[in-house]
Amino acid sequence: QSHVVAGVVDPGRPADGVASDPASTRPATPATYEIELLPALPAAWKQGAVTGLRARGGFTVDQKWKNGALSEAVIRAAHDGSCIVRARGPMRVGENRSRPDGGTHVVQFPTKAGQSHRVEAVP
């Protein structure tokens, strides 16, 4: 599994977009995309915000940080599917709490076109 700053994880689709096996004629399942929040925040940027970042999968991401760490984010989905959010510290999306994963924390949740999801840092 790989990820990009505001990236994508879609292991179920061919890399070149060409499907050559008969199973590809089955109805597509909703894709799962991964978004990593503030993966390379400079130490000098103690607090701030950025809005309107576009991520693969039709997501728009707004992020805020304090004391050099994520405080909150809003992820808006353009399509139905699933989203995995990765960040340096623990967080939650609604009732879904993150779990530790290789030095970061991850949380996964279903998305619907037009919905916004609030990501909150938790102690």
Disulfide bonds with the S-S distance in Angstrom:
none
